[in-house]
Structure formats: C-alpha cells, structure tokens
Amino acid sequence: MVNPILIIAISLFGAFFIPLISPFVKRTGKIIAFLTIGFDLYIGTTVALKSLSTPVIAYTAGFKPPLSINLVVEPFSAVFLLIVLTIGFLISLYYLAHPGEEPEDKFFILLILNIMGASGIIMTGDIFNLFVFFEITAISSYALVSIRKQKASLEGGIKYLIISSIGSSLFLVAIALLYGQTGTLNIADIAAKLPFINKSVALVAFLLILVAF
C-alpha cells in the first residue's frame, strides 16, 4: 500500500533539491516542481482510491497514537487532498508548457511547500502538526504573494503576514487549552475526551480555532 507520508517526504526532497541543483543547471525549478507534485498527485490518487474501502492511516513512528504522529485519509478528506494536489499540478504544468514565462526557482520551492502544507493540514491526525502545517502553508503563501517585489504585492504580503500571525497565536492558545484538558494532541483522542472536559474551555478553544482559520 502506498503510504501518504510519502507526499510529505517527496515534497520536502523536491523543495530542498531545487536550490542544490539550480546553481549548476538554470531554470530547473519548473521541472522538479512538475515531477514532485506529479508524484504527490499519483500517491494522493492511490491513497484516495484505497480510502473508499477503508480509511488509510499511517504512523510516523513504531507506536500508535497518542505516542506517535499519524496521517489519516478517508473519502471526505481525500476529495480535498486531490483538489489541492490537482491545482498544484496544473500550476506546475502551465509553467512547463510555457517556456520563458516561468518565474524564479524560488517560486517553485514555495509552491511545493505550499502544496505540502495544505496536504498536511488535510491529512494530519495530530493537532500540533496541524499547527505546523498551517504555519508552513501560511509562510509560503505570503512569500508567494510578495514574490514579485512590487508595491501592491509587498503590501499584500505584509497584511497576510499580520493576519496569519494573529491566527497562529490564537490557534496555539487553543492547542494549549485542549492539551491541558485532555493530555493528548491526537485529534481522535481529543474528540473522544471532549464530553468529559470543561465545557467552557472547550467552547473557548473551538472559537479560537474558528477565528484562527
């Protein structure tokens, strides 16, 4: 069975490989991005098809939650995963099919990281790693917004940075509240323990997460 963790691993490899090879071979970012996101889409499609019969669960360590980080893909999340990966693939395909129009290689590094972050948000079964992937997506997003270094782009990037920073802070407070009440970061375990924790704390945490996103 194809492991959804490969989407994260391949994306990280592709993003770090571009700056290693670009000093020697110019304009390779679009090719590496196309191959990286293409592999991600293949893995995502395979995982999505598998999830139709049973949820796909992958562990990043030899222990089951709450002692390890896990990724979970079921039919509902698989739809959003395929949407994200397909959009990323079409963007990389556009620049591959239009020579001379591609931006600098750093654009493709940010694109890969953005797609990886969004995919991680969809798949993760751990609330702290949800925060980590949220941060990766946010940072790469406002870097992409301001990449053209024009006044409007830079202004938009700064505004996005401020808004996402506030959202991240609220999200982190919500995580702390939930962990303090449940003693776990695993989303399934938190859901199972919600009926037994302080209702006011649970409501505050929910509102903080809602505002953060």
N, C-alpha and C positions, 0 to 999 in steps of 0.2 A: 504493500500500500504506500502511495506517495504521502510523505509527511508534510503538513502545512508549514512546519518550521523552516522548510527549505525556501519558502517565499522570503522570509526574513534573512536567511543566510545568503541566498543568491543576491538579494538586493544590496546587502552590505558589501559583498565581494565586488559587485559591479560598480558601486559608488566609490569604493576605495581604489579600484583598478584604473579608473579613468585618469586621475591625476598622476598615477605611476607611469602610464604609457604615453599620455598626451605630450610630454616634453620631447619625445622621440618621434612620435607619429601624430601629426597635426590633424585636428578635426575628427578624432576617433570617438568622441563622446556620443555622437548620434548613433553610431553602430553598436557600441557597447550598451547604450540605453535600450536600443531596439531589441538586442539579444536578451538582455537581463529581464526586461519587462515581458518579453515574449515567453521566456521560460516561466516566469511568475504566473502568467496567464494560463499556460499549459497546466502547471501544478494546481492552480486555483480551479480550473475546469475539472480536472480529475478528482480533486477533493470534493467539489460541489456535487458531482455525479455520485460519488460514494456516499455523501451525506443524505441522499434521497432515501437510502435504505436504513442507514443508522448514523447518528451523529459521529463526526470524526473528532477524536480527542487525542492530542499529542502532548507529551510531557517533556520538559527540557532537562529533567534530571531523572534519576532512577527511582524517585519516590512519587507517590500520588499526592494530590492536593490534600491538606494545605501546606505540605512540606516542599512542594515544587511549583514551578510556573507552568501553566498549561494553556494550550490553544484549543478552542472549541469551534467547530464549524457544523452548523445544522442548516436545513434548507432555507430558513429565513435569512440568516447571516450570509449564506452562500450567494444569494441574489445580490446583496450589496457588495460582497467581495468581487464578484465578476464584473459588476458595474465599474468599480474603481479600477480594476486591472485592465478592463477593456478601454476605458478612457485614456489611461496612461499609455497603453499600447498604440492607440490611434494617434496620440500626440507624437510619439517616437517614430511612428510610420510616416507621418506627414513630413517631418524633417528629413527622414531618409529618402523620401520620394521627391524632395525639392532641394537639390544641391544648390548651395550658395545662399540659402535663406536661413540656415541653422545659426543659432546664437553661439556664444562661447561655451566651452565644455562644462563650465561650472553650472550652466543651466541644466544640463543633463544629470549632473551629480545631484542637484537639488530636486529634480523631477523624480529620480529613482528613490531618494529618501522620502519625498512626499508621498509617493505611492506606497512605499513600505510602511510608513507611519499610519496612513489611513487603513491599510490592510491589517496592521497590528491592532488598531482600535476595534475593528470588526471581529477579529478572531480571539483576542485575549480573554482568558477566564480569570484574570487576576487584576484587581482594581488598581494596584500600584503601577503595574505595567501598562494599564490603560492610561494612566497619567503620563508615563514615559513616552508612549506612542503619541499621545496628544501633544506633548511638547515637541517631539520630532516633526510632526505634521505642521504645528504652528510655526516653528522656527524656519522650516524650509518654505512654508507658504509666504511669510513676509519677506524672506530673502528673494523669492521668485517675483513678488510684487515690485520690489525695488531694484531688480537686477538691471534695468535699463539706465539707471542713474539719471533719469530726467526728474525735474522738479515734482511733477504730479506723481510719478512712481515712488520717489523717495518719501513724499508726504503721505502717500497711501500706506507705504511700508511702516512708517513710524506710527501711524494711527493703528494699524493692525497689531503692531508690537505692543502698544499700550493696552489695547483691549484684550489681547491674548494673555498678557502678563497678569491682568486682573483676574481673568478666567482661571488661569493656572493656580493662582493663590487661593481662590475660593475652592477649587477642586481639591487642593492639597489639604485644606482645613476639613473638608468633608471626609476625605480618606482617614484623617486622624481621628475624627469623631466616630466613624464606623469601626475603625480598628480598636479604639478604646472600649467600645461597647461589645464587640464580637470576638476580639482576639484573633482575627484572621483577615487576610487580604483577598482570599479566594471568593469570587463573586457568587458562586453556587452556595458556599458555606454561609456567606453573609445573608443571602436570601433565605436560607433555612433558619437562621437565627433571628431574623427581623421581628417575628411575632413576640419574641421574648426580651427585646431590649427596650430601653426607654423610648416611648413614642415621640416625645418632644425632640429628643436628639435625632431620631430617625427622620422626622419631618424637616428639621433644620438641615441635615445632611442632604436630603433629597432636593430641597430648594437651592442649596449651594451648588450641587451638581447641575441642576436645571439651568441656573443662571450662568454657570461656567461654560456650558456648551452653547 
